[in-house]
Amino acid sequence: MGLVVQKFGGTSVGDTNRIKNVALKVKKEIDAGNQVVVVVSAMAGVTNQLVQYCQEISENYSLEEYDVVVSTGEQVTIGLLAMALQALGVPAQSWTGWQIPFVTDNSASKARINQIEVEGLQACLKAGKVPVVAGFQGINAQGRITTLGRGGSDTSAVALAAVLKADRCDIYTDVDGVYTTDPRFVKNARKLDRVTYEEMLEMASLGAKVLQTRSVELAMKYQVNLRVVSSFENNPVGTTICDERDIVEKEIISGITCCRDEAKITLVGVQDKPGVSAAVFNAMAQANICIDMIVQSDSPDGSHTDMTFTLPEADLSRALSILDKDKEHIGYRAIISDSDCAKISLIGVGMRTHTGIAQRMFKALSEKGINVQTISTSEIKISVLIAAEYAELAVRALHNAFHLEKKEN
């Protein structure tokens, strides 16, 4: 008997009929002789509605109370799914994040898991029941409800799989695996059978919506056997996320991502002296704002320079407010912001051993008249910031340039 963690996203549990379909999938895994722990998200659209309620109350709502509000969506789903399983003759019991508990830090709306106490779940499994767990939520040391950030149910599932030493963690979603790029942009995008943890981590952090970044980090750290599969296929194959050593023939380029939720800030006339960059990015860190690309131009006179960085578009207004308040301390002449931009990224472990990747990338973009504003690189990715209006054109051009289309049988 194996232990499988199954996670079902919002579209998979979008209505009561889909919840009944999920119950059948859980039962099928049990009938195959496995123990199952289920992790679920809120029903599709529910979390967005709850967020909207918060915004209607106040633009500057309390993040602690926001967590209380948005965590309620998963509680509905776990109760309904437990009922659906019971109706099929499968003993099941619902569990909220605080009942397990998932113990987190105090970072409201973006909490990180410190500890999971699984004795209750293990007792539930031993009693022959299926634990149905609310993803996305936890509780801090002060007993307050916390949430793990949007997409946090993936993290809940992988963390449980790691702690329970599950044989497999299946992430059920509305797509049938990981593709070379978004099929909405490129119709002949190819589904990948296997992707390395590193590649998936880059894809997730750079705009691919299949998995949450932190869930991939956990899977890589604890070597969780992870699969992405479709909720709407009877015998899904999906994509396996695994260690690089488990892939015999590695792709030079595995995928291209597009993130439209990017914003850019340029501080003009920043003093060119030690401590200024620290002041800027310390202020961002204190506000839990993640910074991505950073570019600082040369200082011709040795006294002032320009500093550009990117951040999530949702954090732009807060960042601008913070920088405005700290203007005298930081010391800059003007600030320019732009939310009409997109980040396009080329990803592949093959970059480690192949040359000329950057040349092919920039040639493909230049042939389409696409101007590159900012560049950042890592060992297995190249990211560029471009005007948002060229995002889909850029993805298609790069997909063609690197021959990532479906292979003919």
Rosetta blueprint (number, residue, H / E / L):
1 M L
2 G L
3 L E
4 V E
5 V E
6 Q E
7 K E
8 F E
9 G L
10 G L
11 T L
12 S L
13 V L
14 G L
15 D L
16 T H
17 N H
18 R H
19 I H
20 K H
21 N H
22 V H
23 A H
24 L H
25 K H
26 V H
27 K H
28 K H
29 E H
30 I H
31 D H
32 A L
33 G L
34 N L
35 Q E
36 V E
37 V E
38 V E
39 V E
40 V E
41 S L
42 A L
43 M L
44 A L
45 G L
46 V H
47 T H
48 N H
49 Q H
50 L H
51 V H
52 Q H
53 Y H
54 C H
55 Q H
56 E H
57 I H
58 S L
59 E L
60 N L
61 Y L
62 S L
63 L H
64 E H
65 E H
66 Y H
67 D H
68 V H
69 V H
70 V H
71 S L
72 T H
73 G H
74 E H
75 Q H
76 V H
77 T H
78 I H
79 G H
80 L H
81 L H
82 A H
83 M H
84 A H
85 L H
86 Q H
87 A H
88 L L
89 G L
90 V L
91 P L
92 A E
93 Q E
94 S E
95 W E
96 T L
97 G L
98 W L
99 Q L
100 I L
101 P L
102 F E
103 V E
104 T E
105 D L
106 N L
107 S L
108 A L
109 S L
110 K L
111 A L
112 R L
113 I E
114 N E
115 Q E
116 I E
117 E L
118 V L
119 E H
120 G H
121 L H
122 Q H
123 A H
124 C H
125 L H
126 K H
127 A L
128 G L
129 K L
130 V E
131 P E
132 V E
133 V E
134 A E
135 G L
136 F L
137 Q E
138 G E
139 I E
140 N L
141 A L
142 Q L
143 G L
144 R L
145 I E
146 T E
147 T E
148 L L
149 G L
150 R L
151 G L
152 G H
153 S H
154 D H
155 T H
156 S H
157 A H
158 V H
159 A H
160 L H
161 A H
162 A H
163 V H
164 L H
165 K L
166 A L
167 D L
168 R E
169 C E
170 D E
171 I E
172 Y E
173 T E
174 D L
175 V L
176 D L
177 G L
178 V E
179 Y E
180 T L
181 T L
182 D L
183 P L
184 R L
185 F L
186 V L
187 K L
188 N L
189 A E
190 R L
191 K E
192 L E
193 D L
194 R E
195 V E
196 T E
197 Y H
198 E H
199 E H
200 M H
201 L H
202 E H
203 M H
204 A H
205 S H
206 L L
207 G L
208 A L
209 K L
210 V L
211 L L
212 Q L
213 T H
214 R H
215 S H
216 V H
217 E H
218 L H
219 A H
220 M H
221 K H
222 Y H
223 Q L
224 V L
225 N L
226 L E
227 R E
228 V E
229 V E
230 S E
231 S L
232 F L
233 E L
234 N L
235 N L
236 P L
237 V L
238 G L
239 T E
240 T E
241 I E
242 C E
243 D L
244 E H
245 R H
246 D H
247 I L
248 V L
249 E L
250 K L
251 E L
252 I L
253 I L
254 S L
255 G E
256 I E
257 T E
258 C E
259 C E
260 R E
261 D E
262 E E
263 A E
264 K E
265 I E
266 T E
267 L E
268 V E
269 G E
270 V E
271 Q E
272 D L
273 K L
274 P L
275 G L
276 V H
277 S H
278 A H
279 A H
280 V H
281 F H
282 N H
283 A H
284 M H
285 A H
286 Q H
287 A L
288 N L
289 I L
290 C L
291 I L
292 D L
293 M L
294 I E
295 V E
296 Q E
297 S L
298 D L
299 S L
300 P L
301 D L
302 G L
303 S L
304 H E
305 T E
306 D E
307 M E
308 T E
309 F E
310 T E
311 L E
312 P E
313 E H
314 A H
315 D H
316 L H
317 S H
318 R H
319 A H
320 L H
321 S H
322 I H
323 L H
324 D H
325 K H
326 D L
327 K H
328 E H
329 H H
330 I H
331 G L
332 Y L
333 R L
334 A E
335 I E
336 I E
337 S E
338 D E
339 S E
340 D E
341 C E
342 A E
343 K E
344 I E
345 S E
346 L E
347 I E
348 G L
349 V H
350 G H
351 M H
352 R H
353 T L
354 H L
355 T L
356 G L
357 I H
358 A H
359 Q H
360 R H
361 M H
362 F H
363 K H
364 A H
365 L H
366 S H
367 E H
368 K L
369 G L
370 I L
371 N L
372 V L
373 Q L
374 T E
375 I E
376 S E
377 T E
378 S E
379 E L
380 I L
381 K E
382 I E
383 S E
384 V E
385 L E
386 I E
387 A E
388 A H
389 E H
390 Y H
391 A H
392 E H
393 L H
394 A H
395 V H
396 R H
397 A H
398 L H
399 H H
400 N H
401 A H
402 F L
403 H L
404 L L
405 E E
406 K L
407 K L
408 E L
409 N L
